Amino acid sequence: TLPSGAFRKLSVRNKILVYLTAKAGLRFILEGQKLTADNAELEKILGVRGNTLRPKVKMLRDEGFIITDKGEHGIANHSVDYIIETFKIKETI
C-alpha cells in the first residue's frame, strides 16, 4: 500500500528520510523487525521509480544522513535531530 496524506506531498529525499527513520523506530515496538530497506523496498513503498530514487539515496548517503551496507539503507543515528527539526516533531505525553 502506498502512503497517503501529507507524506505524498514530501520530496523524494524527505520520503526516504521519513521512511528509514520510521523503520529504525520500529525496534522499540516490534522485536526482530528489519531496520533497513533496499532500493526495491523503497521503490515499492514510496512509489518512486529507481532512476529517481537511486540518485537521492546516493545524495543522502554522501551527505551522511543514511548509511548503506550490502545494499541495505538505514538512517544514520545523528540524522534524527535533523529530521525532528525539519518536520517540527514534538514529543507529547
C-alpha positions in Angstrom: 0.0 0.0 0.0 1.3 3.4 -0.9 1.5 6.1 1.8 -1.2 8.8 1.7 -1.9 12.2 3.0 0.9 14.7 3.8 3.5 12.0 3.2 2.7 12.1 -0.6 3.5 15.8 -0.7 7.0 15.3 0.6 10.0 15.4 -1.7 11.6 12.1 -2.6 14.6 13.0 -0.4 12.3 13.6 2.6 10.2 10.5 1.9 13.3 8.4 2.1 14.4 10.0 5.4 11.0 9.6 7.0 10.6 6.0 5.9 14.0 4.9 7.1 13.6 6.8 10.4 10.2 5.0 10.9 11.8 1.6 10.2 14.6 2.4 12.7 11.9 3.3 15.3 10.2 0.0 15.0 12.9 -1.6 17.0 11.3 -0.1 20.1 7.9 -1.6 19.2 8.5 -4.8 17.3 11.2 -7.3 18.1 13.1 -8.7 15.2 11.9 -6.1 12.7 14.3 -5.3 9.9 15.6 -1.7 10.4 16.9 -1.2 6.9 15.5 -1.1 3.3 16.9 -1.9 0.0 16.2 0.0 -3.2 13.4 -2.4 -4.3 11.6 -1.9 -1.0 11.9 1.9 -1.1 10.7 1.9 -4.7 7.6 -0.2 -3.8 6.6 1.5 -0.6 7.4 5.1 -1.6 6.0 4.7 -5.2 9.2 6.1 -6.7 11.0 4.8 -9.7 14.6 3.6 -9.4 16.0 6.2 -11.7 14.6 8.9 -9.4 15.3 7.0 -6.2 18.9 6.0 -6.7 20.4 9.5 -7.1 18.5 10.6 -4.0 19.8 7.7 -2.0 23.3 8.4 -3.1 22.9 12.1 -2.2 21.6 11.3 1.3 24.5 8.8 1.8 27.1 11.4 0.6 25.6 13.9 3.0 25.9 11.4 5.8 22.1 11.1 6.5 21.9 7.4 5.7 24.3 4.5 5.7 24.4 1.7 3.3 25.7 -1.8 4.0 25.4 -4.6 1.4 22.6 -2.8 -0.5 20.6 -2.1 2.7 20.0 1.5 3.6 19.4 2.7 7.2 19.1 6.1 8.9 22.3 7.4 10.5 21.8 7.9 14.2 22.9 11.6 14.1 20.3 12.3 11.4 17.4 12.0 13.9 18.0 15.6 15.3 17.9 16.9 11.7 14.6 15.1 11.0 13.0 16.2 14.2 13.9 19.8 13.4 12.9 19.6 9.7 9.5 18.1 10.4 8.9 20.0 13.7 8.2 16.8 15.5 7.1 17.5 19.1 7.1 14.9 21.8 3.8 14.6 23.5 2.8 12.6 26.5 
